[in-house]
Amino acid sequence: MINDPTQIADANDRIHIAMPELVSIPISFFQATFEYKEPNITLWLDRATVVQSLFTALKPWHIDVDNVEIITTGKPSEQGIKFKLPAKQIAFFFSATLCRFSNDNSDWESAEETITILDAAFSTLARSAKIEAAKIETVIGLHMQPKVLPFMKILERFIPSQLAALDGDVRTIASIVKWDKRKVIIDGSGQLANGVFLRFEREFDGTTAYQQIAEQLRADEEALFAMLDVKEDRS
């Protein structure tokens, strides 16, 4: 038993140091890109039925005619139709070669609804346009703001010792690691003062269930948070 106030203070300091840094996540996004097994060239010209089917499928989330946009810029593979659900900060785009679902300010609390909307959009497109997904490329991006520490205290552990030995204080650092079907980026945030940016990507087979994808991405996030020694402040 510790009775000395100095020893108690030292013990409290050690407990505090051992705890992960609490972070808020004011900015986040999720994206899933479905690459078709075969391009559907008819989606360049004859797409009225597909557009109507998607509009009907997204009506439960209050889509409006003004939320449908024809994209005519970029390469042919980048041209198509975009549907927006402003209240959910969700967009769904399709072209002749791929479709993309994106959700700004996404979080795990709304994951079930996000999966429902994603399934409604892609299953409708697959059925009406007769396409199949060859692969699904997912991205989660998080801009995190530490509650106490300077952001460099979180990033400095990723500075190679050879670079750390050079003269001067390091102001920021970016780490990019890529595997066969996975990629992680850790950087200072360009949108938040004293912020850390974390982006992680993973590729799945086109037939992978959405729930399985969500579980894997959640596990990826938890592992990366543990590596960064941070924890989201949900208070």
Secondary structure, DSSP 8 states (H G I E B T S, - for coil): ----HHHHHHHHHHHHHHS-EEEEEEEEEEEEEEEESS--GGGGT--HHHHHHHHHHTGGGT--GGGEEEE--SSGGG-EEEEEEGGGTEEEEE-SSEEEEEEET--GGGHHHHHHHHHHHHHHHHHHHT--EEEEEEEEEEEEEESSS-HHHHHGGGS-HHHHTSSS------EEEE-SSEEEEEEE-SSSTT-EEEEEEEEEETT--HHHHHHHHHHHHHHHHHHHTEEE---
